[in-house]
Amino acid sequence: MTEDTPSAWDGDHVRRLRGYLGDTQSEFAERLGTRQQTVSEWETGTSRPRRMARRLLHLLAEERGYYSADGTPETGPQPDDRPTTGHVE
């Protein structure tokens, strides 16, 4: 499975990368040059990242060390594990 395969960036993988980075949906959307609503739709499975977005996700994951030496995603804090600040997304 490559970064260009649609299933490579399903909702769970997008959510895990965001959690690994410690970003809110808004922060993650800003990194990628998209809207918070788009990130939410990816994470819930309402829509999937298109080709350019998948490429950006892959590049971001590589740049931030999200992949381990064997090419599998690292595990990190999940978005639900982050302390709340009273702001709900």
N, C-alpha and C positions, 0 to 999 in steps of 0.2 A: 504494500500500500504506500503510495507516494503522497506528497503534499497536494498533488493535483487530483487525487481521487476524492470524490465528494464524501464518501464515508469516512475519510481520514479526519474530517473536521465536522463531526456530528455535534449535537448539543452538549453531550457529556465532555467531549474533548475540548470544546471551546470554554466551557465552564471550568474545567480543570486547569487550563492554561491561565485563565483569568485569576483563578485562586492562587496558582503558583506565583503569579506576579504580585498578588495582593491588591489588585485593582477593583474598584467598583465597576459596575457596568458602564457608567459615564466615563470614567478614566480610561477604561479599556477601549471604548468607542473612540475616544479622542486620539489614542495611540494609533488606531487603525484608520482614522479619518472617516469615521462613519457615525451614525446616530446611536444613542443608548437603546432606542427602541429596536434597532436592527440587531444589536447584540442580544437583547432579550428574546427576540424571535429566533435567533440561532440556538440559544440555550434551551428554549422550550420546544424546539423542533417545528415551530410554525413555518420557518424557512431555513434554508441552508446557505452557507457562504458560497458565493459564486467564485469562479476561477481566480480572479485577481485577489479577492479577499482570502481565499485559501492559501495563495502564495504568500501574502502578507503575514498570515497567521504562522505559516511554516518558518518564514524568515525571522519573525519575532521570537518564536520558540527556540530556534537555533541560537540567535543572538543572546538570549537570556539564559541559555544553559538548561532549557526545559527537558531536553533529551539526554538520557544517560549514554554511556559509551556504547551500549549494545543497540541504541536507536529507539529504545522504548521511552515513553514519557516518564519523567520524574514525578514523584508524588509530592505534593506540598499542601499547604493549608487550603482548604476548600472555602469557597465564598461563604458558605453557611457557618463556617467556624470562626469567622472574623467577628470581633466585638462590634456591637451595634452602637450607632451614634444617634439613634432616634430618627435617622433618615432611612426611609424604606424605598427600595427600587423595585 
